C-alpha cells in the first residue's frame, strides 16, 4: 500500500518512526514535502497524491497547528477527500493539541498515551483486516460531550464569558436587523417628507431598499444623518415597538448568571445588542449586574458586568447625550481604526483570559473577526479555546456534497479564528446547549 505522511518539519521524528514501522509491514511510504515549484497549486498536488496513494496520514501537533503551510495542507487534504465514501485519511495526534474540526469526521489515532501501541494501531488501520473500521468516515451525528464539559468547567471556575448577538433578543420580540432598518427608513422618509415638503405617497421603504439596495451600514449612515437628534429616540422606539420581554435563551442566561452552590456564575457577558432585555430579567430575578457601554464604567465584585460593545439603549429613562451607538459605517470605521478603544480591549481581555461562548451571531463582523484573529495569533498553543453555536448548513437542493463542503469551509474558518463550532439544526438549539452547560455544572 502506498502511504503519504503529512507533517510539520519539527515532527519529523514521529514521521520517521511511523514510516519505519509501516515499511516493516510492507507498505511503500513517502514523507517528504509536496515538492511544490513556483506557481504550483497545492490543492491540485494534493488531489494528485490522493489518486496516486492509497492512504494519507496527517500528523496533528502544536507545531503543525502553528504552521500556516501545514494547515493549508491539512485543509487541502480534507477538501480533496470530501467526496470519497471510503476515507483514506488518518489523522494522528502526537500531543495534547486540538484536532481541527474539519479533520474530526475521521477516526483519529492518539499517540500521546502509548506511542508504540498507537503506531501499531496505524499499522492495523492500514491492514485489510482492520481498515474498514478505522478509515470509514464518521456518521453526521455530532455529539458535544467534551465541549459541554469544557464550558461547564469554565462556568464552575468563574471563567465563562457569554458573547451575544441579535439571535438572543429576536426570540423575545426585538426586530431583526432588516426589519429594524425598514422601520427606521420609514421614519426617515416621513421626516424628510414633512420637513422638506417632498411627497413619498407611492414610495414605501421596501421599494426604496429594493431599488437602491444600499448596504446595511450605508443605510445606517443615511438614517443617522437624516434623523439627526431624533435618531436615538426613533431607534429605541423601534427596538421596543412590540413590547419584548424575554425568551427561553434569555431565561437560561439568567440561570447561568445566578450564583451556584458549588461554583461560580458567568464571569461576564459581552453583547452586540442595544437592548436591555437581559438586564431587565436579571433585575426581575434579583441578580446584581452592571451594564457597561462606555470607557471608565466599572462593575463591583458582586455585579455581573454586561459589556454593550455597540452601545446601550435601555427601555426607559432619558437618553444621555454622549451615548455612542455602533450603527452606521462611520461608527464601524472608528471602532475598527482604534485598537485601544475600551470595547476592543475588553473583548481581547476576555478572549485571552476566559473561555467564550458565542451565541446568536454569525461572526461576520470584520472588527470581531480581527480581534479573534489577533487573540488566536497570540495563543502559542493554537488550541481552540472558544466556542460558537451555528445553524447547520443545508443546501436548497439537498446536495450532500454541497452541505459537506459548507461544513468544511465554516469549520475551517472558525478553527482559524480559535473557535470550535457547535452545530444546531435550529436556533432554538442554543437553549439545549445552555441547558446542558447548566445541568452539567450541578
Secondary structure, 3 states (H helix, E strand, C coil): CEEEEECCHHHHHHHHHHHHHHHHCCCEEECCCCCCCCCCCHHHHHHHHHHHCCEEEEEECHHHHHCHHHHHHHHHHHHHCCCCCECCEEEEECCCCCCCHHHCCCCCEECCCCHHHHHHHHHHHCCCCCHHHHHECCCCCCCCHHHHHHHHHHHHCCCEEEEECHHHHHCCCCCCHHHHHHHHHHHHHHHHHHHHCCCCCCCCHHHHHHHHCCCHHHHHHHHHHHHHHHHHHHHHHHHCCCCCCCCHHHHHHHHHHCCCCCCCCCCEEEECCCCCHHHHHHHHCCCCEEEECCCCCCCCCCCEEEEECCCCCCCCCCCCCCCCCCCCHHHHHHHHHCCCCHHHHHHHHHHHHCEEEEECCCCCCHHHHHHHHHHHHCCCCCCCCEEEEEECCCCCCCCHHHHHHHHHHHHHHHHHCCEEEEEECCCCHHHHHHHHHHHHCC
